Each structure stands twice: as C-alpha cells, then as structure tokens.
Amino acid sequence: MLNLPKIAPLRGLPTGNPVVRLLLDLFSFEALFVLFLFAGRYKADPRFAFIPIDPTILFLVASIAVGLVLIFQEKLYLPGAYALGVWTVFLVYMWIGLIWTEGRMYGREKLMLATITDTWCLIAGALIMANSRERVRRFMRLVVLFAIWLGVEALLAWARQGFQGRLLINNGDNYLGFGRVCGMGAIIACAFWATRSGLTFARIGLMALLGMFMLVLLIGGGRGPLVAGVVPMLLIAVIGWKVTRGGRVRVMKMQIPILLALVAIVGVIIYAFTSPDADLGTLSTLARFRGLLSGSELASSSDFRRTANLEAALEWIPRAPIFGHGIGSWPILVHHGDFQDHPHNFILDIMFDFGLVGLAIMIGVFWACLRNISVHRLRTDPLLLASAMLCINVLMNAMTSGDLPENRQVFVMLGLLLMRSEEDEEEEDVLDGEDDEPAGVHRPWVVDDADDELAAFRHLRPRAFDDTDAPDARV
C-alpha cells in the first residue's frame, strides 16, 4: 500500500455542525466529481470564463487524481471491482468494433470519451463512493446543493420572462439540462422526507426543497425530466406494501405522504389536460404535454426527430443484429455525414453500435450492480432507496436523449447501488480497528487458549449460572 497522506475529514472537528459539514463537503473528492459530472450545466456561463481550460477536463483530471489516492489508501472494494470487470469486457468489445465500424471522426471521439468518462464514473460510484456510506451522503448533499443553485437560476429567469415560456439559464443551459439536475434534487429530497417521521425542521426543509424542485420541473418546459422525476417516486409506493403471514396488508408510514403528493401531482396534470379553460402559460411543461396530446406540436418539436430516429433504428438494427454496425456509425449510415448524432435512446444506441452481443454485456454490468438489492434493504435503508430512485431517474432520461458518453450519470448511479449496508460498514470498521492496533498493546479481553477463555467467561457471566458448569451439574 502506498504511503500517501490520508484524505479524510480532520479529526476533532464538530462534523455535526452544519457549517463545518458544508465546508468539508465543498473541499472533498465528491465536490470535484460533482463539478465534473455537471460541468455542462455551467461552463458556458460567462461568470466562469476565468477558468483557463474546459471545466469538464479540469475537474475530470482533479477528481481522478484525488480518487486514485483514495483507492490506494483503502482496501479494494470487491463488489465494485466485479462490476468494473464486466464493464472492462464491454470496453474491449467496443475497441474490437473498430474493425467493422463505418464511424470515423465521431466514432473515435465517442470511443475515447466513453472509455475515459464512463469508466471513471463507474469507478467513482462503485469503487470509491460505494465503499463509504458517508461519501454517498456527501455526494447526495452536493447534488442537492447544485440543484438548488440551478433551481434558483431557473426561477429568476422565469420571473424575468414574465412567468412565460421555456427557460434558458447560465447563457446556454436549456430546460433539459437543469431540469434533470432538479429532478435528481427532487428525488433525493423526496426519499429522505418520506423515510423520516415527525414534524422536524429537517423534514420541513426537505418538503420545501421538494416543492421548489417540482415547481422548476413544471415551469421549465422539459417533459422528460418531469416524468423521470415523478415516476421513481412510485418506488416508495411499491415497496410500502407488505402482506403479513395472516393475509393482511400492512402499509408503511413512509408510503402515505408520498402517495398523497403523487395523487396531487397527477390530479393537477389531469386537470391541465382535460380542462380547456386551464391557463397553462405559466406552466410550460404541462402546456407542452397538452400540445402533444392534441397533435399541434408533433411536427415542430423534438418529438418529430425522436420518431424519425426510432424508425431509422428499427430499419438499420436488423441489418447487423448480432455485432452491430460499430461505434459512431449512426450518422454515416443514416444521414451520410460524419458528425455527432445518435438515436437519442440508450438501448437503441447500444443495439445499433454493438448489437445483441453488446447489449448482453451491458445487461451483465447492470446485473453486477443490481444483484445485491432486496426489497428489505430498500425498506430499511433510505440511502439505498434514494440511490435506486436516482438510478431509475437517469435511466429514464437516457431513453430520450444522449449517447453513451453523455449518459455517464447512469454509471455513477449504478455504482452507488453497490454501497455497503450499515451492518457491513460497522463490522468493517471494527475489523479495521483491530487490524490497525499498534503492536505491543495489551488487550486483556484476548485469551490464548480454551481454558483461559472459559475462565474469562465464568468471571464475566452472571453468578446465577455458576452451578451449570460444575462437574456434577445435571441438565
């Protein structure tokens, strides 16, 4: 093991203090990683023009440097290593696909970006953050903090536009970009709000955040982010039902508030769709949904492009169903040009480029990350529940836009699903404490042989049981 300085919160600091905890969060590996993961949301903003290089590259390199130190300082987390091993098989297959691909410039760029960014996201989620529940908590706190910033920016832009129309913030970040981040913030707030009880300050704050994020999703104009933000919350309703041995249905307390909230949201959406008198000018997302149902927006929106992409994918995929057409071949085969373009669907993108073989390997990556999840853990571990909801969220968003490198959030959330349980982490801490104990320290509770162990037990146990160990005792 390398003799590198330990990267950890300073001992003795009152980490329960919110201000100190915020400072520790801001100067952490997770902060660097969040700035890399969401760099596209702010790098076009002129307020950050002072950064000399592309923030994506800057924080990618910085997070890799700090992350490698953390990996070398800690024991290898085997569940994450197994998932990374399956992903490595997919990487090798991607590179072999260069033999038959029609892709040129875009194909090679996509291959390099997927190899670097997607691999690093899986390492960060499965090997670094999943190895420590505190890191997962810190990551989620920082995601919420980032979403608060984007949400405030969106609300201010909405007010400047007279509470009308789709929004554009940070000099280029559109409604899909900030909508997805605010959707993640809403899911995290919802998971921890629903799994707490009582009328506490923390729960009131989570409820306020959830309301703000949902408002941003309703006014932003992004239908996909809204659906992907609401549907994962149904997971709470699904796991909240439990059938007892007596044949009765038990409803968990956390299910009731989220069901009421979902009923209210669905009610608003149904009213907006069915009432011709409803003024949806201030809620552009719902207005776009109603336009889609009426057919007035199909020919002039992204729906037309998605429909055309689906038709093209269904036409070309059967021509190379086993091995695919090769990475980056979509624009050349479909549009006869070498530029960035793709089916805007995670599964179709994999099927088109890598065929059934690539899809099977990717399913193996998912299985390696999902195999240890159980309904019991989801019911008893709010941190895992939030991670599972985030995974559903990013997967749903990946079905409507982005290619393999652009959907790197999928691999982060998959990695988080491998996080330790509380029991495993406590047991590991105990074992680490025993392993790290300096030599020569006397431990009076450790005995050398069976006789000494029995004597120690007799000394510590209650006196009432003495006679049962006597030679003439009768059972």
N, C-alpha and C positions, 0 to 999 in steps of 0.2 A: 504494500500500500504506500502511495506517495506521501511524503511528509509535507503536506500543504497546509496552509492556515485554515482553521475551521471556519466555515461560513455559517453563522448561526446568530440568533439574537443574543445580545450581550447579557451575561448573567447578572442578576441583581436588579435589572430594570423592572419597574412595575408594568408588566405587559398587559395587565388588566385595565390600565389606564387607556381610554380611547385615543388620546393624543399621542402617547408613546407607541401604541399599537399601529396607528396610522403612519407614524414616521418609520417604524420598522417595515411596514408594508411597502412604503414608497421606495425604500432602499433595499430591495430584495431581488432575488432571481425572478420571482413571479412578476414583479413590476417590469423588468426588462422584457420578459416574454410577452406580457400583455401589450406593451408598446410595439413589439414586433408583429404580434398576431393581428392587431387592428391598425397597423400603420396606414393602410389605405383610407382610413376614415379621417385623417388629419394632415397627411403630408402635402396636400395641395393648398392648405391654408396658408396665406401669406404671413400670418403671425409666427409660423415656424420656418420661415425662409432662412433664418440664421443658421439652421443646421447645415453643415457643409456638404453632406452626402445624403443619399436617399435614406430616410429613416428606416425603411424595411431592411436594408443592408446593414445599417449601423446597429440596430437593436437585434438583428439576427446574429451578427458576429459577437456582440456583447453578451447575449443570452447563452450562446454556445460556449463562450469562454468560461463564464461563471458556472454553467451547467456541468461542464466537464470536470471542474474542480469538485463539485458536489458529488458527482458519480464516483470519482477516485477516492473521495473521503469516506464513502459509505459502502456497505456490503451490496453486492449485486442483488437487485430485486427480481427474483426468478419469474414471477408471473409476467412482468413487463418484458423480460428477456425472451420468454416464449413467444409473445406477440410480435416482438421485433424480429424474431427468427422467421416467422411466417411471412411478415412483410418483406424481409430480405429476399425470399423466394419470388415474390411479386416483382421486386426491383430487378432481379436477374432476368426474369421473363420480359420485362419492359425493354431492357437493353438488347436482349436477343431479337426482339421485334424490329430492331433497326435493319435487320436483314431483308425483310419483306415490306417495310413501310413505304408508302408513297410520300410521306411527310419529309420536308426539307428544313427550312429555317424554323418555322413554328414547331415542327415535330421535335427538333433537337432542343429548342428552348423549353418546350413543355417537359421533355425528359429530364433536363438538368434541374428545372425548378421542382418537379415532383420528387426527384431523388434527394434534393437538399432540404427543401422546406417541409414536405410531408413527412420525411424520415425524422427530421428534427422535432416536429410537432408530436409524433408518436413517442419519441424518446423522452421529450419533456413531460408528456402526460403519463406514460406507462412506467418509466424508469425513475423519474425524479419526483414528480408531484404525487403520484400514487403511492410512493414509498413513505409518505408522511401525510397524515390527515391534516396537520396544521398547514402544510403547504397548499393542500386543496382548499382549505378555508380561506387562506390568504388570496389565492387565485380568484376565488369567487367574490371576495370583498372588493378586489381590484376591478373585476369585470363590472360589478355594480357601480363602483365609483366612476369608471369610464362611461358607463351607460347614463349615469346622472348628468355628466357633462354634456354628452350628445343630446340627451333629452331636453336640457335647459336651452341649448342652442336651437333645437327644433322648435320649442315653444316660442322663443324670441323671434325666430324667422316667421313663424305663423302669425304672430301679432303684427310684425312689420308688413305682412302681405294682406292685412285686413281680415285675418281669420278665414282665408280662402285659398284654394288651390293646393297642388302638390308642392313639397318643400325641397329646397336645396340649401345645404348648410356648409360651412367651412370651405367656401369657394370651390365646390365641386362634389362634395359627398351627397349623393342623391338619397331618395326615400328608401331604397332597398338597403343601402349600407347602414345608415343609422337606425333603420327600423329593425334590422336583425340584431344589432347590439342591444337595443332597448328591449327586444323580445327576450334575449338572454337575461337581462336585468329583471324583467317581469317574472321569469320562471324561477330564478333564484329567490327573489322576494316572496313569491307565492309558496315555494317549497318550505321555507323556514317559517313563514307566517302560519301555514296550515298545520305544521307539526309542533307549534308551540301552543300553550294554553294560558288562559287568563288575560286580563286587560293590562298588559305591561307596557312600559314605554317603548321597549324594543318591538313589540308586536304592533303597536300603533304606528311606529316609524316604518315598519315593513309594509303595512297596509297603505300608508301614504305613498311609498315608493311604487307599489304595485299599481295604484291608481294613476300616478303620473306616467308610468311606462305605458299603461294601456291607453291613456289619452294620446300619447305620441303615436302609438300604432294606429289609432282611429283617424288621426288627422294627417298622418304622413303621406298616405296615398299608396302604400305597399300592401297589396292583398296577401301575397305570400308570407311576409313577416307577421301579419296579423294572425293568419291561420296557424302558422308554425309556432306562434307564441301562445295560442289558446289550446290547441289540441294536446300538447304534452301535459297540460294541467289535468287532463282526464285520467292520467295515470294514477293520480291520487284517488280519484273516484273508483277506479278499477280495483286497486289494492285495498280499499277501505272496507270492502265486503268480506265477511268471513262466516262460513257455515259451521256451526258447532256440531259436536257429535250427537246432540239431541235433536238435530234437524232445524234449529233456529238460526236466523240470520243476525249476525252481530255487525253493527255499523260503528266504525272507529270515529272518534270525535273529530279527527282532522278532516274527515270527509264532508262533514256538514257545512262548514263555511265555504269551502271551495265549490261545493255543489250549488249553494245559493249564489255565489259570484258568477258561476258559469251559466246558471239559469238567467240571471240578469243580463249578461252579455248576449246570450242567444236571443233573449227577448228583444233587446234593442236592435239586433241585426234583423230579426223577422219583421219588426215594426218598420224598419227602414226600407225593407224590400217590398212590403205589401201595402204600405200606405202611400198613395200618390201625393198626399199633401205634406209629407215629411220633407223638410228643407235640409238637404244633406250638404249644402255648400260649405259648411264649416267642418264637416267630417268627410274629407275627400276619399278616404279608403272605402267607406260604405257607399259613397256615390259611385265609385268605380265598380264595386260589386253589382250595384243595381244596373249600371250601364252594361255590364257583361251579360246579365240575365235578360235584358231587353234586346240585346244584339246590336246596340248602337255603337259599341266601342270595339267590336271584334276586328274590323278591317283596318283600324288606325292605331292599334296598340300592340304591345308586345305579345298579345295572345295570337296574333296572326303569325308572328315569327315562330312561336313555340309550336303552333300547329304544323307549320311547314317543316320545322326541324323533326317533329315526330314522324311525319310522312316520309321524309328523306331517310331517317334512321331505319324505319321499317322496310324501306326499299333496299338499302345497302347492307344491312347486317346479315340477312340470309345469304348474301353472296360470299361471305367469309365467316361462317358461324363458329368455327372451331377456334381458330387462332386470331381472328380479327384482321383488319386492314393495316394495322401498325399504328404507332403513336403519331398523332398530328396529321393523319391522312384525311380528316374530315373536310377541311376547306378545299383541298386539291380535288378530291373526288366529287364533292357536292357543288362547289362554287367555282372550280377550276382556277383557284388562286392560292398562293402561299401566304396566308395571313392568319392572325389569331381568330379562330372560330371553332365552335363545338356544338354538340346537340343541346346544351344547356340543361342536361339531366345527368346525374351521377351514374346511374345504371346504364343508360344508353351510351354515355361517353366510354365507359369501360367495355361494354359489349362491342361497340364499333371499332375501338382501337385494339382490344385484346381478346375478343371472342369469349366463348364459353370457358376456355382454359383460364383466362384472366379473371373472369367472374368467379369461378370456383376458388381460385387462390384468394381473392378478396373476401369471399364468404368465410374462408379459413381465418383471415385476420379478424373479422368480426366475431367469429366463434371463440377465438383465443381470448378476446376481451370480454365476452358476454357469459362465458360458461360458468363463472362462479357467482353469478347474480341469482338470488332467490327472492320469492315474494316475502319471506320472513325478513330478510335483510332490508328490503325496500320499506317494509312497515316499521322497522325499528331503527333505521339509520337515515336521518334526514339528509346527511351529506351525500350518501349514495343515491338517495331519491332525487336530489337536485341534479346530480351528475347524469342520472338516467334520463331525466326530463330534458336536460341540455342536449344530450345525445340525440334524442328524438327531434328536438328543435333544429339542430344543424343538418340532420339528415333530410328533414322536410324541405329546408331551404336549398339543399344541394340538389333536390329533384326539379328545381325550376330555373337554376342558373349556375354558371361557373363550370370550369373544367377541373381536372384532378388537382393541379396546384392551387387553384383559387379556393377549393373546398378543404383547405388544410385544417380548418376548425373541426372537421369530422374526426380526424385522427387524434387531436387533443382530447376531445370528449370521450372517444373510445378508450384512450389510455387511462382517463380518470376512473373508468368503471372498474379498473383493477386495484383500486385503493384498498389498503388494509382495513379490516374491521377493527373496532375499538378493542376487542379482546386480543386480537393478534398483535396490535401495536403495544398494548400494555405488557403482554408476555415478552415481546421483543425487547422492550425497554428493560425489563427485569434481567433478561439474559445478557443484554449488553452491559448492564451494570455489574454483573458477576464477572463477565469477561474482562472488563476494564479495570478491575480492582488491582491495586498495586501489589507486587509480590511482598511477602513478609508480613502482611496484615493478618492478625489473629482473628479468626471467626469462631466464637465459642459455640455457635449452633451447628457447626460441621463436626461430624464424628467419623472416626477412622474404621470402625468395624461394627459388626452387628450387635455385639454385647454393649458397647458404648451407646449405640443408637437406642437399644431397649432401655438402658439406664436413663438416658436423657428423656425418653418418652414417659417413663414412670415418674420422673421428677416433675414433668410439666403437666401431666394429666391430673384430673380431679382425684382426690383421695378416695372417693366412693368406689372407684374401680380397682383398688389395690388387690382385693381378695381374688379377683377373677384370674390373676396371673400367678397365683400361688401354686406350688406343685400339687397340692391335694384339692384344688378347686374342682367343683363339679358343675357342669353346664346342664 
